[in-house]
């Protein structure tokens, strides 16, 4: 009987550890683009996005960080979200994704979609993003940032400017440039 209880206890603990690891994994896929993950190179991203005529701005300097930008205009999904999407690379690694949501996008609807996927939104805290500020804005000006969602090594920043325009930036907080 003791062996049976011991065996069941070990199986339960193994199951609990496996479930905890599964639940701790954060989704890596932002809204609109399935399959794109941080650290992919530009060719991998282009294959997954599979849209014609991307704009590539190579070696654009933002703050002290040099990014290569891959931009697609007028991307939409079946849920009704639409945006111009800019993939930001440092070296050959994808480190951030910036969504310039379509005019008229509802901050509340975008926020609700992100919260349902990634977790609670909290007031924006610029101190947490380091050099990630240059992925959000060329000059690192963060006055329009409202809230953020922290999910493991991912921080999602939600912006709304005085005209009501909505932007969302996904930052890979494990990227080396963040702390430079």
C-alpha positions as CSV (number, residue, x, y, z in Angstrom):
1,X,0.0,0.0,0.0
2,X,2.8,2.4,0.9
3,X,4.5,1.7,-2.5
4,X,1.2,2.4,-4.3
5,X,0.7,5.7,-2.4
6,X,4.4,6.6,-3.0
7,X,4.1,5.8,-6.7
8,X,0.8,7.9,-7.0
9,X,2.5,10.8,-5.2
10,X,5.5,10.7,-7.6
11,X,3.1,10.6,-10.6
12,X,1.1,13.5,-9.2
13,X,4.2,15.6,-8.6
14,X,5.5,14.9,-12.1
15,X,2.1,15.9,-13.5
16,X,2.1,19.1,-11.4
17,X,5.6,20.0,-12.6
18,X,4.6,19.4,-16.3
19,X,1.4,21.4,-16.0
20,X,3.2,24.3,-14.3
21,X,5.8,24.4,-17.1
22,X,3.0,24.3,-19.7
23,X,1.0,27.1,-18.0
24,X,4.2,29.2,-17.6
25,X,4.9,29.2,-21.3
26,X,3.8,32.5,-22.7
27,X,2.3,32.8,-26.2
28,X,4.9,34.0,-28.7
29,X,2.5,35.0,-31.4
30,X,1.1,38.5,-31.5
31,X,-2.3,39.3,-33.0
32,X,-2.4,39.4,-36.8
33,X,0.7,37.4,-37.6
34,X,0.6,33.7,-36.8
35,X,3.9,31.8,-36.5
36,X,6.3,34.8,-36.3
37,X,8.6,34.6,-33.3
38,X,11.4,36.6,-31.9
39,X,14.9,35.8,-33.1
40,X,13.7,34.8,-36.5
41,X,15.7,36.4,-39.4
42,X,14.1,38.6,-42.0
43,X,13.8,35.8,-44.6
44,X,11.9,33.6,-42.1
45,X,9.5,36.4,-41.3
46,X,8.9,37.3,-45.0
47,X,8.1,33.6,-45.7
48,X,5.5,33.5,-42.9
49,X,3.9,36.9,-43.7
50,X,3.9,36.0,-47.4
51,X,2.7,39.4,-48.6
52,X,4.0,41.3,-51.6
53,X,5.9,44.6,-51.6
54,X,7.4,44.9,-48.2
55,X,9.3,48.1,-47.5
56,X,12.8,47.4,-46.1
57,X,14.7,50.2,-44.4
58,X,18.1,48.9,-43.8
59,X,20.4,50.0,-41.0
60,X,18.2,52.8,-39.8
61,X,19.6,54.3,-36.6
62,X,17.2,55.0,-33.7
63,X,18.7,56.3,-30.6
64,X,21.9,54.3,-29.9
65,X,20.5,51.2,-31.6
66,X,20.6,50.3,-35.3
67,X,17.5,48.5,-36.5
68,X,16.7,47.0,-39.9
69,X,12.9,47.5,-40.5
70,X,10.6,45.3,-42.6
71,X,7.3,46.9,-43.0
72,X,4.0,45.7,-44.5
73,X,1.1,48.1,-45.0
74,X,-2.6,47.3,-44.6
75,X,-2.4,43.9,-43.0
76,X,-5.7,42.6,-41.6
77,X,-7.1,39.5,-39.9
78,X,-10.5,37.7,-39.7
79,X,-11.3,39.3,-36.3
80,X,-11.3,42.8,-37.9
81,X,-7.9,44.1,-36.7
82,X,-5.9,46.0,-39.3
83,X,-2.5,47.7,-39.1
84,X,0.7,48.6,-40.8
85,X,3.2,46.2,-39.3
86,X,6.9,47.0,-38.8
87,X,9.2,44.1,-37.9
88,X,12.4,45.4,-36.2
89,X,15.7,43.5,-36.4
90,X,19.0,44.0,-34.6
91,X,21.6,42.2,-36.6
92,X,19.7,39.3,-38.1
93,X,17.3,38.8,-35.2
94,X,13.7,39.9,-34.9
95,X,13.6,41.9,-31.6
96,X,10.3,43.9,-31.8
97,X,7.1,44.2,-33.7
98,X,5.3,47.5,-34.0
99,X,1.7,47.7,-35.1
100,X,0.4,51.1,-36.3
101,X,-3.3,50.2,-36.0
102,X,-5.7,51.4,-38.7
103,X,-7.4,54.8,-38.3
104,X,-10.5,54.4,-36.2
105,X,-9.2,51.3,-34.3
106,X,-10.7,51.1,-30.8
107,X,-8.0,51.2,-28.1
108,X,-10.4,49.3,-25.8
109,X,-11.0,46.5,-28.4
110,X,-7.2,46.1,-29.1
111,X,-6.5,46.2,-25.4
112,X,-9.2,43.5,-24.7
113,X,-7.8,41.2,-27.4
114,X,-4.3,41.5,-26.0
115,X,-5.4,41.1,-22.4
116,X,-7.4,37.9,-23.3
117,X,-4.3,36.4,-24.9
118,X,-1.4,37.7,-22.8
119,X,-2.7,38.8,-19.4
120,X,-3.4,41.9,-17.3
121,X,-2.5,45.4,-18.5
122,X,-0.8,47.7,-16.0
123,X,0.2,51.4,-16.2
124,X,3.1,52.0,-18.5
125,X,6.5,52.0,-16.8
126,X,9.3,53.3,-19.1
127,X,12.0,52.1,-16.6
128,X,11.2,48.5,-17.5
129,X,12.0,48.7,-21.2
130,X,15.5,50.1,-21.5
131,X,16.6,50.7,-25.1
132,X,13.3,49.1,-26.2
133,X,12.0,52.7,-26.2
134,X,13.6,53.1,-29.6
135,X,11.5,50.3,-31.0
136,X,8.4,52.1,-29.9
137,X,9.5,55.6,-31.1
138,X,12.4,56.8,-33.3
139,X,13.3,59.4,-30.7
140,X,12.4,57.4,-27.7
141,X,9.5,59.7,-26.9
142,X,7.1,57.7,-24.9
143,X,4.5,60.4,-24.0
144,X,1.6,58.4,-25.7
145,X,2.3,55.1,-24.0
146,X,-0.7,54.2,-21.8
147,X,-0.3,50.6,-20.6
148,X,1.8,47.6,-20.9
149,X,1.4,43.8,-20.5
150,X,4.3,41.8,-19.1
151,X,4.4,38.1,-20.2
152,X,7.7,36.4,-19.4
153,X,10.3,37.9,-21.7
154,X,7.6,39.8,-23.7
155,X,6.4,43.3,-22.9
156,X,3.6,44.7,-25.0
157,X,3.2,48.5,-24.9
158,X,-0.1,50.1,-25.8
159,X,-0.2,53.6,-27.1
160,X,-2.9,56.1,-27.8
161,X,-2.1,59.6,-28.9
162,X,-4.1,62.8,-28.6
163,X,-5.9,62.1,-31.9
164,X,-6.9,58.6,-30.7
165,X,-4.5,56.7,-33.0
166,X,-3.5,53.3,-31.5
167,X,-0.1,51.7,-31.7
168,X,1.0,48.4,-30.1
169,X,4.6,47.3,-29.8
170,X,5.8,43.8,-28.8
171,X,9.3,43.9,-27.3
172,X,11.6,40.9,-26.8
173,X,13.0,41.7,-23.4
174,X,15.6,39.0,-23.8
175,X,17.2,40.8,-26.7
176,X,20.7,42.1,-26.0
177,X,20.1,45.7,-27.2
178,X,17.4,46.3,-24.5
179,X,20.1,46.7,-21.8
180,X,22.6,48.6,-23.9
